[in-house]
Amino acid sequence: MTDRDEAPVCSARACRERARWMLRWRNPKLHTPERVKEWAACDDHLDHLREFLTRRRFPCETVKLDD
């Protein structure tokens, strides 16, 4: 198995859990609409990470990863 085949790990600080969600976002003050960043999230950190982004008014899409 290569790194590319492995499930993503949650992007929350110090979390090493398997991600179940992907947050696709951008900072409209810095990024063009084509430039999208991604944060992975486990079930426990999904709300926290999404709130961090939306509080800053960053456009954010939440996508469930395949199991």
Number of C-alpha atoms within 10 A of each C-alpha: 5 5 7 7 7 9 15 20 17 24 21 17 7 7 14 12 17 16 23 20 21 23 22 19 21 21 17 13 7 8 12 10 11 7 12 15 13 14 19 24 29 21 13 14 19 21 11 12 18 20 13 11 17 13 8 9 12 16 15 19 13 16 13 12 13 7 6
